[in-house]
Amino acid sequence: MDPQEGLLDFLKRHHIYQELTPLHSRSRMIQKMLNFKINGSSKDYNPDETLTSAAMKQWFMPVPLIREYYGEEIAIYFEWMNFFLRWISIPGACGLAIFILNQLVFDPSTSPLSGLFAIMMAFWGALFSLNWQKHQAGLRIQWDNLFQSERHLEQIREDFVGTTNKLTTLKLNPVTETNEPYYSSQDRLIRYLESILIITPCFAVVFAMLICCNNLNGIITVEKHGDSFLVIPMLADLAAPGAIFDADSNMNYAITVFQVVLTLIFNINFRKVATWTTDRENHKY
């Protein structure tokens, strides 16, 4: 049993009971409404502030009121939607600016902003996920349901090991006040550098594959890209009019099929490499 886990949560996690529902239970909002009717006034309840009226006055959903009416399980969905709408406004604004620039300044087919936007979205997705996890953890503390279910308990990975070059592998956790396996940030930094050195050639191979396939597909040509390093004349000539992989012929579909199959093979092997490097980084959770 986790020392910070409540008894009811422990019993529910082990399926000793399925659900605890007190008889005659009422939501917090209904209880406030009853207190208002009995006492005639309440600082926590305004009869004119309904869920519908509050929702119509603002851009985002009134999550505190939704929580009062329907509880945390429903409120968390609307909180996620509010959080997502705030974050999606960033790529939305950037995408609109890039679209306008591509129409007025750059050629959409060769614009460098499109690739820059794709890279930005990759970072945006990672930051969005991390910040939502932090926001969700804060909500669990504010809503006082930190240990409501097993999935909210931090479970140490079974493969995690402490530092082996020291006499002790345990360190006091100032939050839980318990001794836990410890792995220093300096040791993990070395593993991060190892992962970069291993993953970088993998990205280089994928990038080279994309360049070769785009040359064979007729997407990258001498006419469009000139003396760019992306152009491989030997491959680009195979997609020229009348060549074996003419961009306007059915044979060009063979390159597309080849690219799809090669991408699947790369994905399977890259997943294995990424899993291996991540395990070597010895993450605690």
C-alpha positions as CSV (number, residue, x, y, z in Angstrom):
1,M,0.0,0.0,0.0
2,D,1.3,3.4,-0.9
3,P,2.0,5.4,2.3
4,Q,0.1,8.4,0.8
5,E,-2.7,6.5,-0.7
6,G,-6.1,6.6,1.0
7,L,-7.8,3.4,2.3
8,L,-10.7,3.7,-0.1
9,D,-8.4,4.2,-3.0
10,F,-6.4,1.1,-2.0
11,L,-9.6,-1.0,-1.7
12,K,-10.8,0.2,-5.1
13,R,-7.5,-0.4,-6.8
14,H,-7.6,-4.0,-5.7
15,H,-11.2,-4.4,-6.8
16,I,-12.4,-5.1,-3.3
17,Y,-15.2,-2.6,-4.0
18,Q,-16.3,-1.1,-7.3
19,E,-17.8,2.2,-6.4
20,L,-18.7,4.2,-3.3
21,T,-21.9,6.2,-3.7
22,P,-23.4,7.7,-0.5
23,L,-27.1,7.6,-0.4
24,H,-28.9,11.0,-0.6
25,S,-25.7,12.5,-2.0
26,R,-26.0,15.9,-3.8
27,S,-23.6,17.9,-5.8
28,R,-22.0,20.9,-4.3
29,M,-24.0,23.3,-6.5
30,I,-27.3,21.8,-5.3
31,Q,-26.2,22.0,-1.7
32,K,-25.3,25.6,-2.1
33,M,-28.7,26.3,-3.7
34,L,-30.5,24.6,-0.8
35,N,-28.5,26.7,1.7
36,F,-29.4,29.8,-0.2
37,K,-33.1,28.9,-0.1
38,I,-32.9,28.1,3.6
39,N,-30.8,31.1,4.7
40,G,-31.9,33.6,2.1
41,S,-28.4,34.6,1.1
42,S,-25.0,32.9,0.4
43,K,-21.7,34.3,-0.6
44,D,-21.0,31.1,-2.6
45,Y,-24.2,31.0,-4.6
46,N,-25.7,33.5,-7.1
47,P,-29.2,32.4,-8.4
48,D,-28.7,34.6,-11.6
49,E,-25.4,32.9,-12.4
50,T,-26.4,29.7,-14.2
51,L,-24.2,27.4,-16.2
52,T,-25.7,28.6,-19.5
53,S,-25.5,32.3,-18.7
54,A,-21.9,32.0,-17.7
55,A,-21.0,30.0,-20.8
56,M,-22.5,32.6,-23.1
57,K,-20.5,35.5,-21.6
58,Q,-17.0,34.2,-22.3
59,W,-15.0,32.4,-25.0
60,F,-14.0,29.5,-22.9
61,M,-16.2,27.1,-20.9
62,P,-16.7,28.0,-17.2
63,V,-15.0,24.9,-15.8
64,P,-15.5,25.8,-12.1
65,L,-19.3,25.9,-12.6
66,I,-19.2,22.7,-14.6
67,R,-17.3,21.1,-11.8
68,E,-19.9,22.3,-9.3
69,Y,-22.8,20.9,-11.3
70,Y,-21.4,17.7,-12.7
71,G,-18.1,16.9,-10.8
72,E,-14.5,16.5,-11.8
73,E,-14.8,13.6,-14.3
74,I,-16.9,15.8,-16.7
75,A,-15.1,19.1,-15.8
76,I,-11.7,17.7,-16.7
77,Y,-12.9,17.3,-20.4
78,F,-13.9,20.9,-20.7
79,E,-10.7,22.0,-19.0
80,W,-8.7,20.1,-21.6
81,M,-10.7,21.7,-24.4
82,N,-10.0,25.2,-22.9
83,F,-6.3,24.3,-22.6
84,F,-6.2,23.0,-26.1
85,L,-7.9,26.0,-27.6
86,R,-5.4,28.3,-25.9
87,W,-2.4,26.4,-27.2
88,I,-3.8,25.8,-30.7
89,S,-4.1,29.5,-31.2
90,I,-0.2,29.7,-31.4
91,P,0.1,27.4,-34.6
92,G,-3.1,28.9,-35.9
93,A,-1.7,32.4,-35.9
94,C,1.6,31.2,-37.3
95,G,-0.1,29.2,-40.0
96,L,-2.2,32.2,-41.1
97,A,0.9,34.4,-41.2
98,I,2.8,31.8,-43.3
99,F,-0.1,31.3,-45.6
100,I,-0.3,35.1,-46.3
101,L,3.5,35.3,-46.8
102,N,3.4,32.3,-49.2
103,Q,0.8,34.0,-51.3
104,L,2.4,37.4,-51.4
105,V,6.2,36.8,-51.1
106,F,7.2,33.2,-51.6
107,D,6.2,30.4,-54.0
108,P,4.1,28.0,-52.0
109,S,5.7,25.0,-53.7
110,T,9.3,26.0,-52.7
111,S,8.6,28.2,-49.7
112,P,11.1,27.6,-46.8
113,L,8.4,28.7,-44.3
114,S,6.5,25.5,-44.9
115,G,9.3,23.3,-43.6
116,L,9.9,25.7,-40.7
117,F,6.3,25.4,-39.8
118,A,6.5,21.6,-39.8
119,I,9.5,21.7,-37.4
120,M,7.7,24.2,-35.2
121,M,4.6,21.9,-35.0
122,A,6.9,19.0,-33.8
123,F,8.2,21.1,-31.0
124,W,4.7,22.5,-30.3
125,G,3.2,19.0,-29.9
126,A,5.9,18.0,-27.4
127,L,5.5,21.2,-25.4
128,F,1.7,20.9,-25.4
129,S,1.8,17.4,-24.0
130,L,4.3,18.3,-21.3
131,N,2.5,21.4,-20.2
132,W,-0.9,19.6,-20.1
133,Q,0.6,17.0,-17.8
134,K,1.9,19.8,-15.5
135,H,-1.5,21.6,-15.7
136,Q,-3.3,18.3,-14.9
137,A,-1.1,17.7,-11.9
138,G,-1.9,21.2,-10.6
139,L,-5.6,20.5,-11.1
140,R,-5.5,17.3,-9.1
141,I,-4.0,19.3,-6.2
142,Q,-6.5,22.1,-6.5
143,W,-9.4,19.7,-6.8
144,D,-8.1,17.5,-3.9
145,N,-8.1,14.3,-5.8
146,L,-4.4,13.6,-6.1
147,F,-4.7,10.0,-5.1
148,Q,-8.1,9.3,-6.5
149,S,-7.0,6.4,-8.7
150,E,-4.0,4.2,-9.2
151,R,-3.0,5.9,-12.5
152,H,-2.3,9.1,-10.6
153,L,0.3,7.5,-8.4
154,E,3.8,7.8,-9.7
155,Q,5.1,4.3,-10.3
156,I,8.9,3.8,-10.5
157,R,9.9,1.9,-13.7
158,E,10.9,-1.7,-13.0
159,D,14.0,-1.3,-15.1
160,F,15.2,1.8,-13.2
161,V,18.4,1.3,-11.3
162,G,20.3,3.7,-9.0
163,T,23.8,5.0,-9.6
164,T,26.1,2.0,-9.3
165,N,29.4,3.8,-8.9
166,K,28.6,5.0,-5.4
167,L,28.2,3.2,-2.1
168,T,24.5,4.0,-1.8
169,T,21.9,4.0,-4.5
170,L,19.2,5.5,-2.3
171,K,18.4,9.2,-1.8
172,L,15.8,10.9,0.3
173,N,12.9,12.3,-1.7
174,P,11.9,15.6,-0.2
175,V,8.4,15.3,-1.4
176,T,7.5,11.8,-0.3
177,E,10.1,11.8,2.5
178,T,11.1,8.2,1.6
179,N,14.4,6.8,0.4
180,E,14.2,6.1,-3.4
181,P,16.7,4.8,-6.0
182,Y,18.8,7.7,-7.3
183,Y,20.4,8.4,-10.7
184,S,22.3,11.6,-11.1
185,S,21.6,14.1,-13.8
186,Q,25.3,14.1,-14.9
187,D,25.1,10.4,-15.6
188,R,21.9,10.8,-17.5
189,L,23.4,13.7,-19.5
190,I,26.0,11.3,-20.8
191,R,23.3,8.9,-21.8
192,Y,21.5,11.7,-23.6
193,L,24.6,12.5,-25.6
194,E,24.9,8.8,-26.5
195,S,21.3,8.8,-27.7
196,I,21.9,11.9,-29.9
197,L,25.0,10.3,-31.5
198,I,23.0,7.1,-32.2
199,I,19.8,8.8,-33.4
200,T,21.4,11.5,-35.6
201,P,22.7,9.0,-38.3
202,C,19.2,7.4,-38.3
203,F,17.7,10.8,-39.1
204,A,20.4,11.3,-41.8
205,V,19.4,8.0,-43.5
206,V,15.7,8.9,-43.5
207,F,16.5,12.4,-44.9
208,A,18.6,10.9,-47.6
209,M,15.9,8.4,-48.5
210,L,13.3,11.2,-48.8
211,I,15.6,13.2,-51.1
212,C,16.2,10.2,-53.3
213,C,12.5,9.3,-53.6
214,N,11.5,13.0,-54.3
215,N,14.1,13.1,-57.1
216,L,12.7,9.9,-58.5
217,N,9.1,11.2,-58.1
218,G,9.8,14.3,-60.0
219,I,9.1,16.5,-57.0
220,I,12.7,17.7,-56.8
221,T,14.0,18.7,-60.3
222,V,16.7,20.8,-61.8
223,E,14.2,23.2,-63.3
224,K,12.6,23.9,-59.9
225,H,15.6,23.8,-57.6
226,G,18.5,24.6,-59.8
227,D,21.9,23.8,-58.2
228,S,20.4,23.0,-54.8
229,F,22.1,20.2,-52.8
230,L,18.7,18.5,-52.9
231,V,19.0,17.8,-56.6
232,I,20.6,14.4,-57.6
233,P,20.8,14.7,-61.4
234,M,21.3,11.0,-61.9
235,L,18.0,10.2,-60.1
236,A,16.1,13.3,-61.3
237,D,16.8,12.3,-64.9
238,L,14.9,9.1,-64.4
239,A,11.7,11.1,-63.7
240,A,12.1,13.3,-66.8
241,P,9.6,13.1,-69.6
242,G,10.0,9.9,-71.5
243,A,12.3,8.3,-68.9
244,I,11.5,5.1,-67.0
245,F,9.9,6.8,-64.1
246,D,8.3,9.7,-66.0
247,A,6.4,11.8,-63.4
248,D,3.3,11.7,-65.6
249,S,3.4,8.0,-66.2
250,N,2.0,5.1,-64.2
251,M,5.5,3.8,-63.6
252,N,6.0,6.7,-61.2
253,Y,3.6,5.0,-58.8
254,A,6.2,2.3,-58.3
255,I,8.4,4.8,-56.6
256,T,5.5,5.8,-54.3
257,V,4.9,2.2,-53.3
258,F,8.7,1.7,-52.7
259,Q,8.8,4.8,-50.5
260,V,5.8,3.6,-48.4
261,V,7.3,0.2,-47.9
262,L,10.7,1.7,-47.1
263,T,9.1,4.1,-44.6
264,L,7.4,1.2,-42.8
265,I,10.7,-0.7,-42.5
266,F,12.4,2.4,-41.2
267,N,9.6,3.1,-38.7
268,I,9.8,-0.5,-37.3
269,N,13.6,-0.4,-36.9
270,F,13.7,3.2,-35.6
271,R,11.1,2.3,-32.9
272,K,13.5,-0.4,-31.7
273,V,16.5,2.0,-31.7
274,A,14.5,4.7,-29.9
275,T,13.2,2.2,-27.3
276,W,16.7,0.9,-26.7
277,T,18.2,4.4,-26.3
278,T,15.4,5.5,-24.0
279,D,15.9,2.4,-21.8
280,R,19.6,3.3,-21.6
281,E,18.7,6.8,-20.3
282,N,17.4,5.0,-17.2
283,H,14.3,7.2,-16.6
284,K,12.7,6.8,-13.2
285,Y,9.1,7.1,-14.2
